């Protein structure tokens, strides 16, 4: 089993780990909808439709109007 010859201080360990950084995600703009999204990922537009590669994959369900003309007292 590995056994260090001497202890690594917190400062030395943290200096080594400073270079591990999260990269900002790459974003693209759809030419069809104008939505900003990650490339090679499905995304939704403002109406809730699901798009991939500029093509509509799933159409959003239309919200039924609960108020059908009758007044509520």
C-alpha distances in whole Angstrom, upper triangle without the diagonal:
4,6,10,13,15,16,17,21,22,25,23,21,24,26,23,24,27,28,27,30,32,35,38,39,42,45,48,52,53,56,58,57,56,53,50,47,44,44,44,44,46,48,51,54,56,58,55,55,52,52,50,51,54,55,56,53,54,57,57,59,63,63,66,68,69,72,75,78,78,79,77,79
4,7,10,12,13,14,18,19,22,19,17,21,22,20,21,24,25,24,28,30,32,36,37,40,43,46,50,52,55,57,56,55,52,48,45,42,43,42,43,46,47,50,53,55,57,54,55,51,51,49,50,53,54,55,53,54,57,57,59,62,62,65,68,68,71,74,77,78,78,76,78
4,6,9,10,12,15,18,20,18,16,20,21,19,21,24,25,25,28,31,34,37,39,41,45,48,52,54,57,59,58,56,53,50,47,44,45,45,45,48,49,52,55,57,59,56,57,54,53,51,52,55,57,57,55,56,59,59,61,64,64,67,70,70,73,76,79,79,79,77,79
4,5,7,8,12,15,17,14,13,17,18,16,18,22,23,23,26,29,32,36,37,40,44,47,51,53,56,58,57,55,52,49,46,43,44,44,44,48,49,52,54,56,58,56,56,53,53,51,52,55,56,57,55,56,59,59,61,64,64,67,69,70,73,76,79,79,79,77,79
4,7,9,13,16,18,15,15,19,20,18,20,23,25,25,29,32,35,38,40,43,46,50,53,56,59,61,60,58,55,52,49,46,47,47,48,51,52,55,58,59,62,59,60,57,56,54,55,58,60,60,59,60,63,62,65,67,68,71,73,73,76,79,82,83,82,81,82
4,7,9,13,14,12,13,16,17,16,19,22,23,24,27,31,33,37,39,42,45,49,52,55,58,60,59,57,54,51,48,46,47,47,47,50,51,54,57,58,61,58,59,56,56,54,54,57,59,60,59,59,62,61,64,66,66,70,72,72,75,78,81,81,81,79,81
4,6,9,12,10,10,14,15,15,16,19,21,22,25,28,31,35,37,40,43,47,50,53,56,58,57,55,52,48,46,43,45,45,45,48,49,51,54,55,58,55,56,54,54,52,52,55,57,58,56,57,60,59,61,64,64,67,69,69,72,75,77,78,78,76,77
4,7,8,6,6,10,11,11,13,15,17,18,22,25,28,31,34,36,40,43,47,49,53,55,53,51,48,45,43,40,41,42,42,45,46,48,51,52,55,52,53,51,51,49,49,52,54,55,54,54,57,56,58,61,61,64,66,66,69,72,75,76,75,73,75
4,5,5,6,9,10,11,13,15,17,18,21,24,27,30,33,36,39,43,46,49,52,54,53,51,48,44,43,40,42,43,43,45,46,48,50,51,54,52,53,51,51,49,50,52,54,55,54,55,57,56,58,61,60,64,65,65,68,71,74,74,74,72,73
4,6,5,6,9,10,11,12,15,16,19,22,25,28,31,34,37,40,43,46,50,52,50,48,45,41,40,37,39,40,40,43,43,45,47,48,51,49,50,48,48,46,47,50,52,52,51,52,54,53,55,57,57,60,62,62,64,68,70,71,70,68,70
4,5,5,6,9,10,11,14,15,18,21,24,27,30,33,36,39,43,46,49,51,49,47,44,41,39,37,39,40,40,43,43,45,47,48,51,49,50,48,48,46,47,49,52,52,51,52,54,53,56,58,57,61,62,63,65,68,71,72,71,69,71
4,5,5,6,9,10,13,14,17,21,24,27,30,32,36,39,42,45,48,51,50,47,44,41,39,37,38,39,40,43,43,45,47,49,52,49,51,48,48,46,46,49,51,52,51,52,54,54,56,58,58,62,63,64,67,70,72,73,73,71,73
4,6,5,6,9,11,12,15,18,21,25,27,30,34,37,40,43,46,49,47,45,42,39,37,34,36,37,37,40,40,43,45,46,49,47,48,45,45,43,44,46,48,49,48,49,51,51,53,55,55,59,61,61,64,67,69,70,70,68,70
4,5,5,6,9,10,13,16,19,22,25,28,31,35,38,41,44,46,45,42,40,36,34,32,34,35,35,38,38,40,42,43,46,44,45,43,43,41,42,44,46,47,46,47,49,48,51,53,53,56,58,59,61,64,67,68,67,65,67
4,5,5,8,10,13,16,19,22,25,28,31,34,38,41,44,46,45,42,40,36,35,32,34,35,35,39,39,41,43,44,47,45,46,44,43,42,42,44,47,48,47,48,50,50,52,55,55,58,60,60,63,66,68,70,69,68,69
4,6,7,9,12,15,18,21,24,27,30,33,37,40,43,45,44,42,39,35,34,31,32,34,34,37,38,40,42,44,47,45,45,43,42,40,40,43,45,46,46,47,49,49,51,54,54,58,59,60,63,66,68,70,69,68,70
4,5,6,9,12,15,18,21,24,27,31,34,37,40,42,41,39,36,32,30,28,29,31,31,34,34,37,39,40,43,41,42,39,39,37,38,40,42,43,42,43,46,45,48,50,50,54,56,56,59,62,65,66,66,64,66
4,6,7,11,13,16,20,22,25,29,32,35,38,41,39,37,34,31,29,27,28,30,30,33,33,36,38,39,42,40,41,39,38,37,37,39,42,42,42,43,45,44,47,49,50,53,55,56,58,61,64,65,64,63,65
4,6,10,11,15,18,20,23,27,30,33,36,39,38,35,33,29,27,25,26,28,28,31,32,35,36,38,41,39,40,37,36,34,34,37,39,41,40,41,44,43,46,48,49,53,54,55,58,61,63,65,65,63,66
4,7,9,13,15,18,22,25,29,31,34,37,36,33,31,27,25,22,24,25,25,28,29,32,34,36,38,36,37,34,33,32,32,34,37,38,37,38,41,40,43,46,46,50,51,52,55,58,61,62,62,61,63
4,6,9,12,15,18,22,25,28,31,33,32,30,27,24,22,19,21,23,23,26,26,29,31,32,35,33,34,32,31,29,29,32,34,35,35,36,38,37,40,43,43,47,48,50,52,55,57,59,59,58,60
4,7,9,12,15,19,22,25,28,30,29,27,24,20,18,16,18,20,19,22,22,25,27,29,32,29,30,28,27,26,26,28,31,31,31,32,34,34,37,39,39,43,45,46,49,51,54,55,55,54,57
4,6,9,12,16,19,22,25,27,26,24,21,18,16,13,15,17,18,21,21,23,25,27,30,28,29,26,25,24,23,26,28,29,29,31,33,32,36,38,39,42,44,46,48,51,53,55,55,54,57
4,7,9,13,16,19,22,24,23,21,18,14,13,11,13,16,16,19,18,21,22,24,27,25,26,24,23,21,21,23,26,27,27,28,30,30,33,35,36,39,41,43,45,48,50,52,52,51,54
4,6,10,13,16,19,21,20,18,15,12,10,7,10,12,12,15,15,17,19,21,24,22,23,20,19,18,18,20,22,23,23,25,27,27,30,32,33,37,39,40,43,45,48,50,50,50,52
4,7,11,13,16,19,18,16,14,10,8,6,7,11,11,14,14,17,18,21,24,22,22,20,18,16,15,17,20,22,22,24,26,26,30,32,33,37,39,41,43,46,48,50,51,51,53
4,7,10,13,15,14,12,10,6,5,5,7,10,10,13,12,14,15,17,20,19,19,17,15,14,13,14,18,19,20,22,23,23,27,29,30,34,36,38,40,43,45,47,48,48,51
4,7,9,12,12,9,8,6,6,6,6,10,11,12,11,14,14,16,19,19,18,16,13,12,11,12,15,17,18,20,22,22,26,28,30,33,35,38,40,42,44,47,47,48,51
4,6,9,8,6,6,4,6,9,9,12,12,13,11,13,12,14,17,17,16,15,12,12,11,10,14,15,17,19,20,21,24,26,27,31,33,35,37,39,41,44,45,45,48
4,5,6,5,5,6,7,10,9,11,11,11,10,11,10,13,15,15,13,12,9,9,8,6,10,12,14,16,17,18,22,23,25,29,31,34,36,37,39,42,43,44,47
4,6,6,8,10,11,13,12,14,15,14,13,14,12,15,17,17,15,15,12,12,9,7,10,13,16,18,18,20,23,24,27,30,32,35,37,38,40,43,44,45,49
4,6,8,11,12,15,14,15,15,13,12,12,10,13,14,15,12,12,10,10,9,6,8,10,13,15,15,17,20,21,24,27,29,32,34,35,37,40,41,42,46
4,5,9,11,14,14,15,15,13,10,10,7,9,11,12,10,11,9,11,11,7,10,10,13,14,14,15,18,19,21,24,26,29,31,32,34,37,39,39,43
4,7,9,13,13,16,15,14,11,11,9,10,13,14,13,13,11,13,12,10,13,13,16,17,17,17,21,22,23,27,28,31,33,35,36,39,40,41,44
4,6,10,11,14,12,11,8,8,6,8,11,12,12,11,10,11,12,10,13,13,15,16,16,16,19,20,22,26,27,30,32,34,36,39,39,40,43
4,7,9,12,11,11,9,10,9,11,14,14,14,13,12,12,12,12,15,15,17,18,19,19,22,23,25,29,30,33,35,37,39,41,42,42,45
4,6,9,8,8,6,9,10,13,15,14,14,12,10,10,10,11,14,14,15,17,18,18,22,23,25,29,31,33,35,37,40,42,43,43,46
4,7,6,8,8,11,13,16,18,17,16,14,12,10,11,12,15,16,16,18,20,20,24,26,28,31,34,36,38,40,43,45,46,46,49
4,5,8,10,13,15,18,20,18,17,14,12,9,8,11,13,15,16,18,20,21,25,27,29,33,35,38,40,42,45,47,48,48,51
4,7,10,13,16,19,21,18,17,13,11,8,7,11,12,14,14,16,19,21,24,27,29,32,35,37,40,42,45,47,48,48,52
4,6,10,13,16,18,15,14,10,9,7,8,11,12,13,12,14,17,18,21,24,26,29,32,34,37,39,42,44,45,45,48
4,7,10,14,15,12,10,7,6,5,8,9,10,10,9,10,13,14,17,20,22,26,28,31,33,35,38,40,42,42,45
4,7,10,11,9,8,6,5,7,9,10,11,10,10,10,12,12,16,18,20,24,26,28,31,33,36,38,39,39,42
4,7,8,5,5,5,6,9,12,11,11,9,10,9,10,9,13,15,16,20,22,25,27,29,32,34,35,35,39
4,6,5,6,7,8,11,13,11,12,10,12,11,10,10,13,14,16,19,21,24,26,28,30,33,34,34,38
4,6,8,10,11,15,17,14,15,13,15,13,12,10,13,13,14,18,19,22,23,25,28,30,31,31,34
4,6,9,11,15,17,15,15,12,13,11,9,7,9,9,11,14,16,19,21,22,25,27,29,29,32
4,6,9,13,16,14,14,11,11,9,8,5,8,10,11,15,17,19,22,24,27,29,30,30,34
4,6,10,13,11,10,7,8,6,5,5,8,10,13,16,19,22,24,26,28,31,32,33,36
4,7,10,10,9,6,6,5,6,7,11,14,16,19,22,25,27,29,32,34,36,36,39
4,7,6,5,4,5,7,9,11,14,17,19,23,25,28,31,32,35,37,39,39,43
4,5,5,7,7,9,12,14,18,20,23,26,29,32,34,36,38,41,43,43,46
4,6,8,9,13,15,17,21,23,26,29,32,35,37,38,41,44,45,46,49
4,7,9,12,13,16,19,21,24,27,30,33,35,36,39,41,43,44,47
4,6,9,11,14,17,19,22,25,28,31,33,34,37,40,42,42,46
4,6,7,10,13,15,19,22,24,27,30,31,33,36,38,39,42
4,7,10,13,16,19,22,25,27,30,31,34,37,39,39,43
4,6,9,12,15,18,21,24,27,28,31,33,35,35,39
4,6,9,12,15,18,21,24,24,27,30,32,33,36
4,6,9,12,15,18,21,22,25,27,29,29,33
4,6,9,12,15,18,19,22,24,26,27,30
4,6,9,12,15,15,19,21,23,24,27
4,6,9,12,13,16,18,20,20,24
4,6,9,10,13,15,17,18,22
4,5,7,10,12,14,15,18
4,6,9,10,12,12,16
4,6,7,8,9,13
4,6,9,11,14
4,7,9,13
4,6,10
4,6
4
